[in-house]
Amino acid sequence: MTANQFLLALPYPPDFTQGARSAVTTCLRIQPSEKVTLITDRVTQAIAASLAAQLAALGCQWNAYVLEDLAPRPLTDMPAAVLADMETSQVSIFAVQVQQNELHSRMQMTDVVNRRRMRHAHMVNITAEIMCQGMRSDYDQVDRLSQKVLNRVRQATRIRATTPAGTSITADMNPHYKWFKTSGIISTEKWGNLPGGECFTSPGEVNGTFVVDGVVGDWLCARYGLLESSPLTIEIAANRIVSCTSPNPQLEADFWAYTHTDENSDRVGEFAIGTNIGVSRVIGNILQDEKFPGIHIAFGNPYGEHTGAPWRSTTHIDVVGLQFNIWLDSPSGTEQIMQDGHFLLQP
């Protein structure tokens, strides 16, 4: 039995159908004439089955791959069969629960995506909860809001933000680095996570205190979950981590070790504003939580192939805070675009 046949025969909850249809038709806008590479794993196979059903209904050509059928986990490299299939596809979907130290294999995959300008849905650590929440957002509405945010942040020279938990940061923008929106409507310009909803760049320089009372990313997210009762406080100077403290010493130690993997792992590589107004709370899953309205930053890889940042890192870890106030400074003045976690812009 092929992976395609396996997924088409696999039962899945009917509640997945709306989110799967949104991914295939609204977000990726797959055409019957196109070819799709669908990558999944055993843990996520029911979600992949719902996506496979939509691909089959559309009538496009598609090939599915279940990672455990091809290589032991955690992956050291993305299996060659997957990369080879992507070379003849216009679209790829990655619906997988990632494991520790697999970032290299994912970067091999996105290198193909970037080189071939594929439309790619990155559904890392997608869950049933997300399929029934963030994937049901009105992505046309999220896209309209994201475009309004994008238009403003592209003019900003400085972004300032505070939260009740103690965040107080200033981000000076580099005019040579590009802003992007990944609103859920995925184009060849930039692959995107699903669920979508953010505008991001690589900052010129960030200074201040960032209190992570939402979640941290990568494999730490699954280990530590929601952090409101044990937040991680990060002091940042000249774009580098100076210190981090938490009531949970193991979280503090794990985060410090992760952000000191290589010479740029402690450097702010991403500065982003979540724009998915269909998401009402953080749930302890970075895939959805980084789209929650507010600011998140990431230490490590700055996605230089898109942003223009000239440096690189082998790591990338996001941190999410709650209830932001956000001000944009530009040559035309200062504008507040968020107050107490709510956008002051209408979609």
C-alpha positions in Angstrom: 0.0 0.0 0.0 1.4 3.4 -0.9 1.3 6.3 1.5 -1.4 7.9 -0.6 -3.6 4.8 -0.3 -2.9 4.5 3.4 -3.9 8.1 4.1 -7.0 8.0 1.9 -8.2 4.8 3.8 -7.5 6.3 7.3 -10.5 7.7 9.2 -10.2 11.2 10.7 -12.6 13.4 12.8 -15.1 15.3 10.6 -14.2 18.4 12.6 -10.9 18.5 10.6 -12.6 19.0 7.3 -13.1 22.7 7.5 -9.5 23.4 8.4 -8.1 21.0 5.8 -10.3 22.6 3.1 -9.1 26.1 4.2 -5.5 24.9 3.9 -5.8 23.4 0.4 -8.2 25.9 -1.2 -8.0 29.2 0.7 -4.4 29.3 2.0 -2.5 27.4 -0.7 -5.0 27.9 -3.5 -3.9 24.6 -5.1 -5.1 24.1 -8.7 -6.1 20.7 -10.2 -3.2 21.1 -12.7 -0.6 21.3 -9.9 1.5 18.6 -8.1 1.8 18.5 -4.3 4.2 16.8 -1.9 2.5 15.9 1.4 4.9 15.1 4.3 3.7 13.7 7.6 4.5 11.3 10.4 2.7 8.6 12.4 1.5 11.0 15.2 0.0 13.5 12.7 -1.4 11.0 10.1 -5.0 11.7 10.9 -4.6 15.4 10.1 -2.6 14.4 7.0 -5.5 12.1 6.0 -7.9 15.1 6.1 -5.5 17.0 3.9 -5.2 14.0 1.6 -9.0 13.8 1.2 -9.1 17.5 0.1 -6.2 16.9 -2.4 -8.0 13.9 -3.8 -11.3 15.8 -4.1 -9.5 18.5 -6.0 -8.1 16.1 -8.5 -4.5 17.3 -8.4 -1.5 15.0 -8.6 0.1 14.4 -5.1 2.5 12.1 -3.4 2.5 11.5 0.3 5.4 10.5 2.6 5.3 9.2 6.2 8.7 10.0 7.7 9.0 6.9 9.8 8.6 4.8 6.7 11.7 6.4 5.3 14.2 7.1 8.1 14.6 6.8 11.9 13.5 9.7 14.1 14.8 12.2 15.1 15.9 12.9 11.5 19.5 13.7 10.8 18.6 14.6 7.2 15.3 15.0 5.3 14.9 11.7 3.4 16.1 11.9 -0.2 12.8 10.6 -1.6 11.0 13.6 -0.1 13.5 16.1 -1.5 13.4 14.5 -4.9 9.7 14.6 -5.1 9.6 18.3 -4.1 11.8 19.0 -7.1 8.8 18.4 -9.4 6.1 19.9 -7.2 4.6 23.4 -7.1 3.3 23.0 -3.6 4.4 21.2 -0.4 2.7 20.6 2.9 4.7 19.6 6.0 2.3 18.3 8.8 4.7 16.7 11.3 5.4 16.7 15.1 9.0 17.7 15.2 11.6 16.2 17.5 14.7 17.6 19.2 17.6 18.4 16.8 15.6 18.1 13.6 15.9 21.7 12.5 18.7 20.8 10.0 16.4 18.4 8.2 13.7 21.1 8.0 16.1 23.6 6.7 17.1 21.1 3.9 13.4 21.0 3.0 12.9 24.8 3.0 16.1 25.3 1.0 14.3 23.4 -1.8 11.2 25.5 -1.2 13.1 28.8 -1.4 15.2 27.8 -4.4 12.2 26.6 -6.4 9.8 29.3 -5.1 7.2 26.7 -4.0 4.1 27.5 -2.1 4.8 25.6 1.2 2.5 25.1 4.2 4.7 24.6 7.3 2.3 22.8 9.8 4.9 22.0 12.4 3.4 20.4 15.5 -0.1 20.8 14.1 -2.7 19.3 16.5 -6.4 18.4 16.6 -7.0 21.5 18.7 -5.3 23.8 16.1 -7.3 22.2 13.3 -10.4 23.1 15.1 -9.3 26.6 16.2 -6.6 28.5 14.2 -7.2 26.7 11.0 -10.8 27.8 11.1 -9.9 31.5 11.0 -11.2 33.8 8.3 -7.9 34.0 6.4 -9.2 36.6 4.0 -9.9 38.9 7.0 -6.6 38.0 8.6 -4.9 38.9 5.3 -6.6 42.3 5.2 -5.4 43.1 8.7 -1.9 41.8 8.0 -1.7 44.1 5.0 -2.6 47.1 7.0 0.0 46.2 9.6 2.6 45.5 6.9 2.0 48.9 5.2 2.7 50.7 8.6 5.6 48.7 9.8 7.4 49.1 6.5 7.5 52.8 7.2 8.5 52.5 10.9 12.1 53.3 12.0 11.4 52.2 15.5 8.9 49.9 17.3 8.3 50.2 21.0 6.3 47.7 23.1 5.2 47.1 26.6 3.1 44.5 28.5 1.7 44.4 32.1 4.1 41.5 32.9 7.1 43.8 32.4 8.1 43.7 28.8 9.6 47.0 27.7 11.5 46.8 24.4 12.7 49.1 21.7 13.4 47.7 18.2 15.3 49.9 15.7 14.6 48.8 12.2 17.2 48.3 9.5 15.9 49.9 6.3 17.8 47.3 4.2 15.9 44.4 5.7 12.6 43.4 4.3 9.2 43.0 6.1 7.0 40.1 5.1 3.4 39.0 5.9 2.5 35.4 6.3 -1.2 35.9 6.7 -2.2 32.3 5.9 -2.5 33.2 2.2 0.7 31.5 0.9 2.4 32.7 -2.2 5.7 32.0 -4.0 7.2 35.1 -2.3 7.5 33.4 1.1 6.4 30.0 2.4 4.3 30.2 5.5 3.2 28.5 8.6 -0.4 27.3 9.0 -2.2 28.5 10.9 -0.9 31.8 9.5 -1.1 35.4 10.7 2.0 37.5 11.2 4.2 40.2 9.8 7.9 39.7 10.4 11.4 41.1 9.6 14.9 40.8 11.0 15.4 43.9 13.3 18.4 46.3 13.2 18.8 46.2 16.9 16.6 45.3 19.9 17.2 46.5 23.5 15.2 46.1 26.7 13.3 43.4 28.6 11.1 40.8 27.1 8.9 38.8 29.5 7.8 35.5 28.0 4.5 34.9 29.7 3.1 33.1 26.7 5.2 30.3 25.3 8.7 29.5 24.1 9.3 27.7 20.8 10.8 24.6 19.2 10.9 21.5 21.5 10.8 23.6 24.6 7.2 24.4 23.9 6.0 20.9 24.4 8.1 20.5 27.5 7.1 23.7 29.3 3.7 24.7 27.8 2.1 27.9 29.0 4.4 30.2 31.0 2.0 32.7 32.6 2.6 31.3 36.1 6.4 30.9 35.6 7.5 33.5 33.0 10.9 33.7 31.4 12.4 37.2 31.6 15.1 37.9 29.0 17.3 41.0 29.1 18.5 42.1 25.6 21.3 44.5 24.8 22.5 45.4 21.3 20.4 42.5 19.9 22.0 39.8 22.2 20.7 38.0 25.2 22.4 39.4 28.3 20.6 37.2 30.9 17.5 35.1 31.4 15.7 34.3 34.6 12.7 32.2 35.5 11.0 30.7 38.6 11.6 27.4 36.7 15.3 26.8 36.8 15.2 24.0 34.3 13.4 26.2 31.7 16.0 28.8 32.3 18.9 26.3 31.8 17.3 24.7 28.7 16.6 28.1 27.1 20.1 29.4 27.9 21.7 26.3 26.4 19.6 26.4 23.3 20.4 30.1 22.7 24.1 29.4 23.0 24.4 26.6 20.5 26.4 28.7 18.0 27.8 32.2 17.8 24.5 33.7 16.7 22.0 31.6 18.6 21.6 34.4 21.2 21.0 37.1 18.6 17.5 38.5 17.8 16.9 37.2 14.3 13.2 37.8 13.9 10.9 40.5 15.1 7.2 39.8 14.4 3.7 41.0 15.1 1.0 38.3 15.3 -2.2 39.1 13.3 -4.5 36.1 13.6 -7.5 37.7 15.2 -9.3 34.4 15.0 -7.1 33.1 17.8 -8.3 34.3 21.2 -5.8 32.7 23.6 -2.5 31.0 23.7 -2.7 27.2 24.0 0.9 26.0 24.5 1.7 25.3 20.9 4.1 27.7 19.1 2.7 27.0 15.7 -0.6 28.8 16.6 0.6 30.9 19.6 3.1 32.9 17.5 0.1 34.1 15.4 -1.7 35.3 18.5 -2.1 39.1 18.3 0.9 40.8 19.8 4.7 40.7 19.4 7.0 37.7 19.3 10.7 37.6 18.7 13.0 34.8 17.8 16.7 34.3 18.6 18.9 32.7 15.9 18.4 32.2 12.2 17.1 35.5 10.7 15.7 33.9 7.5 18.2 36.0 5.6 17.2 34.6 2.2 14.0 36.6 2.7 14.8 39.4 5.1 18.2 40.3 3.7 20.0 39.8 7.0 23.6 38.7 6.1 24.2 36.4 9.0 23.0 32.9 9.9 22.4 30.5 12.8 21.7 26.8 13.0 19.0 27.5 15.6 15.8 29.5 15.8 13.5 29.8 18.8 10.5 32.0 19.2 9.2 33.6 22.4 5.7 34.9 22.9 4.3 37.5 25.3 0.8 38.6 26.2 -1.3 41.8 26.2 0.9 44.1 24.2 0.8 47.8 23.7 2.7 48.7 20.4 3.8 52.0 19.1 5.3 52.7 15.7 7.7 55.6 15.2 8.1 56.8 11.6 9.1 60.1 9.8 5.4 61.0 9.9 5.1 60.6 13.7 4.0 58.0 16.2 1.1 55.7 15.9 -0.2 53.2 18.5 -1.5 50.1 16.7 -2.3 47.8 19.7 -3.6 48.5 23.2 -3.9 45.8 25.8 -3.5 43.0 23.2 -6.2 44.4 20.8 -5.5 45.9 17.4 -6.5 49.6 17.0 -6.7 48.9 13.2 -9.8 47.5 11.6 -9.4 44.5 9.2 
